[in-house]
Amino acid sequence: MDTSASDAVLARLMRLHPKKIDLSLGRMERLLEHLGRPQDKLPPVIHIAGTNGKGSTTATLRAIAEAAGHRVHVYTSPHLVRFAERIRVAGKLISEDALTELLEECEEANGEEPITFFEVTTAAAILAFARTPADLCILEVGLGGRLDATNVVDKPAAVGITPVSMDHEQFLGDTLADIAFEKAGIIKEGVPTVVGPQMGEAMKAIQGVCEEKGVQPKLFERDWQSAIKPRGDGFSYSDWQSELELPMPTLVGEHQVTNAGMAIALVHAQTAVKIPDAAIRAGLGWVRWPARLQEIKNSPLNAMLPDGHDLWLDGGHNPAAGQVIRTFLSEVDPVEREIILILGMLGNKDAKGYLKPLSGIVNRVIAVPIPGEPGAAEPSFLAGAATDAGINGLVAKDVASALKMTGEKAQDERPPFVLIGGSLYLAGQVLREAGILPT
């Protein structure tokens, strides 16, 4: 797909970006007024915020709704390889021509007024969704919730708050309670609300917002449960409406059982569209979400590694992601396999918190830069953070060099198990190099 036309419009819009990220709904509301308030013309909306799992929950919810025969709009961020991945119109990624036309329309409506990149592209997505018939619209929050550009729908069909952890402190607050309060800002009076597993401080803040709005939330463990069966051959789900025995989601990792449960709870909480339990089972069987514990096979990157290797990719970038990866890697036999983490991160992420859970699991960290990202952490810093965590830390000039280094050091009797992780930006570049385009 030739993206040069939309890329040119996006580059022009970037010059209107305020000098700092100033979370506010004012600019977004002004632009939407000029566009004829398309947010009032959307199909029923399910709005999802949180720190961890909101993308996987969104993908699972979409799969279930589509398995029920519904046309579904989906807005997510960030993209991995091309911008169009963010906007799925009635089940298909937006075309390049349509994206360019919508961006130009938003650019003209905005004039020379300050606007953030995320605000104007969110407006373009809402415009696309308002003009194409669909049964459901899923909006994933970009940053926070209360003042996020997606928080312009007066009465969604349901809202969900996935697990909240420390992230984006420079914008959302220094404490878990502050961050949870911002995420909970999408909760609306009279709107069904589903809350995923939370730490105590976060749960207290979310429940405080619910009380203020007069909402009785559906809470994890109290109102809905989702747990792997003892033999690991599926999971059990129960809530105020159903008890289900289900196959494991196609998304990899124990945490995906919780994310799947979150999606099912949202299905049952909303009343805008009918979704039978049979569609839940079907949707779990084909849900896809790139760069979330995604296995890479038969690519040019695999050719750099010896026979018997495994190569995986994950875009998680905070301490909670480190815990998820620890659980995933703990299934790998450390005697028969050497576990290598190729790591690239942005400088504002908690590298030490991400690496701490991996101590005693990962044999070696090879730190790499993220090309084209001025805010990327220096590989030497990441290697040092690995050493501080008790993991052998090395540096390579790029992912290809790290893979070649891994191949050269590999022992025939102990093939490497390689995970590339730490950043969605890095993950996008890896998918591009692997020749894998999200669809």
C-alpha positions, 0 to 999 in steps of 0.5 A: 500500500502506497501511504505517501499521500496520507503521510504528507497530510499527517506531516503537515498536521504535525506542525500544528501540534502544541509545543507540549502534550496538553491533555484537553478536550477543548480542541477536540470538541471545537474541531468536531463542532466544525465537522458537524458533531459526527460523534452523535452519529456513531453506532453504539459505542463500547469505550475501553481504557486502562494500562494493560490489556485494553488492546487485547480486550478490544481485539477479542471483543471485535472478534466476538461481535463479528462472529455474531454477524455484526459490522464493527468499527474499531479505533486503536493506537498506536499502529505498528507498520502503517497508520491505517491499522488504527482505523477499522471501518466495518471490519476492514482497515481504512483504505489509503484514499479514504484516509487521505480524504478524511485527514484533508477534510479535518485539516481544512475544518481545523484551519491553523488552530493548534491540534495534537496529532492524536486529536485530529486523527481521532476526529478523522476516525470518528468521521469515517465511523459516522459515515459508514453503517455498522452495528457497533463501534469500539473505541480504545483510549489513547492516553488516560481517559478523562481528557483523552480525545476519544472521550467525546461520546455522551452515552456509550453502550458500555465502558471498560477499565482494564488493569491500571498500572504506573505509566505515562506519569508525566501526563496522568499523575505520580500515584496509581490513584491519580492514574486510575482516576484519569482512566476512570474518566470515561465512566458515564452516568447510567452507562454499564461499566466493567472493571478488570483486576486492579490493585487496591489503590487503583480500585478505590479510585475507580470505585470513587468515580463510579459512586460519583456517577451513580454507577454500579460497576461489574467488578472482577472476582465479585461480579465476573470471574475468568480462570484457567482450568486446572489441566490448562485445556481451556478456561471457565467464565462466569458472571451475573448472566452466564457460566461458560466453559471455553477453549483457550484464546488464540492470543498467547499467555495466561493473562489473555484469559483475563482479557477474554473475560473482560471482553465477555463481561462487556458483551454481557453488560451492553444491551445495544446488540445481541451477541449469543454465547455461541459467538463468544466461543467462535470469536475466541478461536480466531482473534488476532492482535499483532505484537502481543506475544506473536510468534514469528516464523518463516521470515528473513529474521528467522534465517539469521538464527540456527535450526531449532530456534523460536522467535517471538515478538511482544510490544509490552513496555512496563513492569506489568508487561515484564510480569506477563513475559516472565509467566510466558517464558517460565514455560520454556525449559531452561536446560534445553533452551537458552532464553535471549531478550532483544530489548529496545525501549523508549527512554521514559519507560521503566526499564528496571521495573520491566527487567526485574521480573525476568531475573533468573529467567532470561539468560542474556539481554541484547539491547538495541536502539529504535531507529527514528525514535529520538526518545529511545533509551540508549542501548548502553543504559538498557544493558546496564539495567539488565546487569543491575537486574542480574542478567548478562547485558550486551549491546548491538547496533540493531535487531539484525545484529542482535540476531546474528550475535545470538546465532553465533553464540548458540550451542547446537544442543541448546537452541535459542528461544528469542523474544524481541520486546520492550516497545511497540515502536520497535515491534512495528519495525520488526514486523516490517523487516519480517515482511509481516503486515497487520491486516 
